Amino acid sequence: MKILIVDDEPLARARLRTLIGELAMAGVEVVGEAVDGVDAILAHESAPVDAVLLDIAMPRMDGLEAARHLAALEQPPAVIFCTAFDEHALAAFEAHAVDYLVKPVSRERLRIAIERARKFTAEQIRRIGDEVRQESRSHICARIRGSLRLVPIGEIAYFLAEDKYVVVHHDGGEVLIEESLKTLEDEFHGRFVRIHRNCLVAVDRITALERGGEGGTLAIVRGAKQPLEVSRRCLPTVRELIKHL
């Protein structure tokens, strides 16, 4: 059983590695470490593991969001949260991992968690990931030629629906994702606004509205190569937002 340790504190990672070594469980080995959720996802994608010991409070991407992304991968690992939260706070995360360890982690409790993770199937892990619901993601996860690309939400100018895909237009280019525009709109409500039936734009990227051909309206969006059409139905909402920018 291959294990990845994820924690932004070097001492915490070292302690878990030492405890696993002391357990001397047959077939169990630590094959890597990561400092946050983003590194964890990329590490697992390049060298899949069976289980991830995952801290919750980390910079850039926390453990809850990382668990959500990991569960959606083709080979999802079992997630065991290792956190400083007390037992009462952990009840709120009850459906998000195969087990929870409260720091400082005891050797016996770690052994039980690893044994439990061994029994979970990939389908069970995906089901757990589907139940993860947090405020909103800090990154969008896209697959490019077999590799993963994590795009920070703050770098996205707009989402454009095309056929069965959504094109994510960001500061570094474009990526395709298989998510619906409606799902994205619900998740990032207040941060992105629908300007057309097929387009969501980052609110803080809209710099102006101008008249287009045949009486239409166009949105000038920072980061977009050209103005984007605003439908008549969406125009009142967009205009109201512009007033408060």
Secondary structure, DSSP 8 states (H G I E B T S, - for coil): -EEEEE-S-HHHHHHHHHHHHHHT-TT-EEEEEESSHHHHHHHHHHS--SEEEE-SS-SSS-HHHHHHHHHTSSS--EEEEEES--HHHHGGGTTSSSEEEESS--HHHHHHHHHHHHT--HHHHHHHHHT---S--SEEEEEETTEEEEEEGGGEEEEEEETTEEEEEETTEEEEE---HHHHHHHTBTTEEEEETTEEEEGGGEEEEEE-GGG-EEEEETT-SS-EEE-TTTHHHHHHHHHT-
